[in-house]
Amino acid sequence: MRLFNYGAKGQEKPGILDANEKFRSLDGVCEVISSSFLANGGLNQLESIDVTKLAIIDRSERIGAPLLRPGKIIAVGLNYAEHIKETGSKARDEPVFFSKATSSLNGPFDRIERPKGATQVDWEVELVVIIGKESKYITEAEVEAHVAGFCTGIDVSERHFQKNRSGQWLKGKSADTFAPIGPYFVTLDEFKQYASCNLHLEVNGERKQSSNTNAMVHSVKKLVSYINEFMSLQPGDLIFTGTPEGVGMGFNPPQFLNEGDEVVAEVDGLGVQKHTITDYSS
């Protein structure tokens, strides 16, 4: 299934993409696609639905984040060797991870806002894992049984906040709009290629990032199992799995996002995001 949410922010309704790429409404069939939808067995509920009988949605509707109200957002750093090199960092034996505030969640076509005082807003295209089942100390072999699906994501980062404001990455990762995901939540049964899929990002029409998840230092299964050593995972939790080389701070001189810039990101098979950058306004 390829699920999404549509409608005005805060008033979203659930939808599904049919086999002919038509947008169909799930309004009245199930609750909005969210952590509670997963916790309440929403995916199983939809297995018997005849999608062709659902109402078609006008494509002019806003498409929101395909998973709303996540319990937590965990992100992985330094998970591609070439990205480690471009940042001047050192490879680690164990994965590096940090959190992003759930208030940073953003839709796949909504604006990305540079926060007040920002000078170094950067881009990071990533494969995002959507947890589907309560998880405690699961092994790598058990991971797929606990994953609901995947989506495209961008770990937007303010590098000055991240690097120079007392060393807490969270500070540069959690501004409003800094975690856009979507457009689709693609269920695991339709996206088995997560271990080897292309991902790329463009700024103002220029390709900046282009890689494949098979270049990850730590695999999706390793990451989910490893994170689960330190915290339980619940339905609807999101895991950003790291970004490849080509981020703004890796260029010489560094390149950062400014008002009016356009960012396009995609993980093949999960859909394209398009964003315009704006400055903070009260």
C-alpha positions in Angstrom: 0.0 0.0 0.0 1.0 3.6 -0.7 -0.7 5.7 1.9 -0.8 9.5 2.5 -2.6 12.2 4.3 -4.3 15.2 2.5 -6.0 18.4 3.4 -5.1 21.6 5.4 -2.5 21.3 8.1 -4.2 20.0 11.3 -7.3 18.9 9.4 -5.7 16.0 7.3 -7.7 13.0 6.0 -6.3 9.6 5.0 -5.7 8.6 1.4 -4.3 5.8 -0.7 -2.7 5.7 -4.1 -4.3 3.1 -6.4 -2.6 0.9 -9.0 -3.2 3.6 -11.7 -1.6 6.4 -9.6 -4.9 7.9 -8.8 -5.4 9.5 -5.4 -8.3 7.8 -3.4 -9.9 9.0 -0.2 -10.0 6.8 2.9 -12.0 9.3 4.8 -14.7 7.4 6.7 -12.9 4.1 6.2 -10.1 4.6 8.7 -8.6 7.3 10.9 -5.9 9.6 9.7 -2.6 7.8 9.0 -0.8 8.3 12.3 0.9 6.5 15.2 -2.5 5.6 16.6 -3.7 4.2 13.2 -0.7 1.8 13.3 -1.2 1.0 17.0 -4.9 0.2 16.4 -4.2 -2.3 13.5 -5.0 0.1 10.7 -2.9 -1.6 8.1 -4.7 -4.9 8.7 -8.0 -3.1 8.4 -7.2 -1.9 5.0 -6.1 -5.2 3.5 -9.7 -6.1 2.5 -10.6 -2.7 1.1 -11.6 -2.5 -2.6 -9.6 0.6 -3.5 -11.3 1.0 -6.9 -14.6 1.9 -5.1 -13.1 4.7 -3.1 -13.7 8.4 -4.1 -11.0 10.0 -6.2 -9.3 13.0 -4.7 -8.5 16.2 -6.6 -4.8 16.4 -7.0 -4.9 20.1 -6.1 -5.4 19.1 -2.5 -2.5 19.7 -0.1 -0.5 16.5 0.6 0.6 16.3 4.3 3.1 14.2 6.1 2.1 10.5 5.5 2.6 9.6 9.1 1.2 12.1 11.7 1.8 12.4 15.4 4.9 10.2 15.7 5.9 9.3 19.2 9.5 10.1 18.5 11.9 10.9 15.7 15.3 9.3 15.9 18.0 10.2 13.3 21.3 8.5 12.5 24.5 10.5 11.8 27.6 9.6 9.9 26.2 6.5 8.2 27.8 6.8 4.7 31.6 6.6 4.4 31.8 9.4 1.8 29.7 11.7 4.0 32.0 10.9 7.0 35.0 12.1 4.8 33.4 15.3 3.6 32.5 16.4 7.1 36.0 15.6 8.4 34.6 13.2 10.9 35.9 9.7 11.9 34.1 6.4 11.4 32.6 4.9 14.5 32.3 1.3 15.4 28.8 1.9 16.7 26.0 4.0 15.1 25.7 7.7 16.1 22.1 8.8 16.6 20.2 11.8 18.0 16.6 13.0 18.2 14.6 15.5 16.2 11.6 17.2 17.9 8.3 15.8 16.8 7.2 19.4 16.2 9.7 19.6 13.3 7.5 17.2 11.2 6.6 18.7 7.9 4.7 17.8 4.7 6.5 16.8 1.5 5.5 20.0 -0.4 5.3 22.5 2.5 7.8 25.3 2.8 11.0 24.8 4.8 11.5 27.7 7.2 15.0 29.0 8.1 14.7 29.6 11.9 15.3 33.0 13.5 19.1 33.7 13.5 19.9 30.9 11.1 22.9 31.3 8.8 23.8 27.7 7.8 20.7 25.7 6.9 21.7 22.5 5.2 20.0 19.6 3.4 20.3 15.8 4.0 18.1 13.4 1.9 17.4 10.1 3.8 15.5 6.9 3.8 13.0 6.9 6.7 11.8 3.8 8.6 8.3 3.7 10.0 8.0 1.4 13.0 4.8 -0.6 13.0 4.9 -2.7 16.2 6.0 -2.4 19.8 9.7 -3.3 19.9 12.0 -4.2 22.8 15.4 -5.7 22.3 14.7 -7.1 18.9 17.4 -8.8 16.9 18.3 -7.9 13.3 16.4 -11.0 12.1 13.3 -9.7 13.8 13.4 -6.2 12.4 11.2 -6.7 9.4 8.4 -8.0 11.6 8.4 -4.7 13.4 8.6 -2.3 10.4 5.4 -1.0 8.9 7.1 0.8 5.9 9.3 3.6 4.6 9.2 7.1 3.2 11.4 9.8 1.8 12.8 12.3 4.3 15.1 15.3 4.6 17.0 15.8 7.8 17.2 19.6 7.5 20.0 21.0 9.7 21.2 24.4 10.9 24.9 23.7 11.1 25.9 26.7 13.3 23.3 25.7 15.9 24.4 22.0 15.6 28.2 22.6 15.7 28.7 25.7 17.8 25.9 26.0 20.3 27.3 23.8 23.1 27.6 20.6 21.0 24.0 19.3 21.1 23.0 18.2 17.6 19.4 18.4 18.6 19.7 22.2 18.6 20.4 22.3 14.9 17.9 19.6 13.9 14.6 20.4 15.5 13.3 23.7 14.2 9.8 23.8 12.9 9.6 22.3 9.3 13.0 20.5 9.7 11.6 17.0 9.3 9.7 16.8 6.0 8.6 13.3 5.1 6.6 11.8 2.2 4.7 12.1 0.0 3.9 8.4 0.6 4.1 5.9 3.4 4.9 2.7 1.4 4.4 -0.5 3.3 7.1 -3.0 3.6 5.5 -5.6 1.4 5.7 -3.1 -1.5 9.2 -1.8 -0.7 11.5 -4.8 -0.1 14.3 -3.0 -1.9 15.1 -0.7 1.1 18.7 -2.2 1.4 19.6 -1.1 -2.1 17.6 1.9 -3.5 18.8 5.1 -5.0 18.3 8.4 -3.3 19.1 11.9 -4.5 18.6 15.6 -3.8 18.7 18.8 -5.9 19.0 22.5 -5.0 17.7 25.0 -7.6 17.9 22.2 -10.3 21.5 21.2 -9.5 22.1 17.6 -8.3 23.9 17.8 -4.9 23.4 14.3 -3.5 23.2 10.9 -5.4 23.8 7.6 -3.8 22.3 4.2 -2.9 21.3 2.8 0.5 23.7 -0.1 -0.1 26.5 2.3 0.7 25.3 2.6 4.3 27.9 1.8 7.0 25.2 0.3 9.2 22.2 -1.4 7.5 18.6 -0.6 8.3 18.3 -3.9 10.2 21.4 -3.1 12.3 20.1 0.5 13.0 16.7 -0.5 14.2 18.0 -3.4 16.4 20.8 -1.1 17.8 18.5 1.8 18.7 16.2 -0.7 20.3 19.1 -1.6 22.8 18.7 1.9 24.3 14.9 2.5 24.0 11.7 0.8 23.2 10.1 1.6 19.9 6.4 2.1 19.3 4.1 2.1 16.3 4.6 5.3 14.3 8.1 6.1 15.5 10.3 7.4 12.7 14.0 6.6 12.1 16.0 8.7 9.7 18.8 6.4 8.6 21.5 8.9 7.6 22.5 10.9 4.5 25.1 10.3 1.8 27.8 12.8 0.6 26.9 16.1 -1.0 25.6 18.1 1.9 26.1 21.8 1.9 28.8 22.0 4.6 30.8 19.5 2.6 31.5 21.9 -0.3 34.5 24.2 -0.4 33.4 26.9 0.3 30.3 25.6 2.1 26.9 26.1 0.5 23.7 26.7 2.5 20.1 27.3 1.8 18.7 30.8 1.4 15.2 32.3 1.1 13.7 31.4 -2.3 15.8 28.3 -2.9 14.1 25.2 -4.1 14.9 21.7 -2.9 13.8 18.5 -4.5 14.5 15.1 -2.9 13.6 11.5 -3.7 14.2 8.0 -2.6 13.3 5.9 -5.7 10.0 4.1 -5.1 8.9 6.3 -2.3 8.1 9.6 -4.1 9.4 13.1 -4.6 9.4 16.0 -2.2 9.6 19.7 -3.4 10.1 22.6 -1.1 10.7 26.3 -1.2 12.9 27.9 1.5 11.5 30.9 3.4 12.9 33.0 6.2 11.3 33.0 9.7 8.4 35.4 10.1 6.6 35.9 13.4 
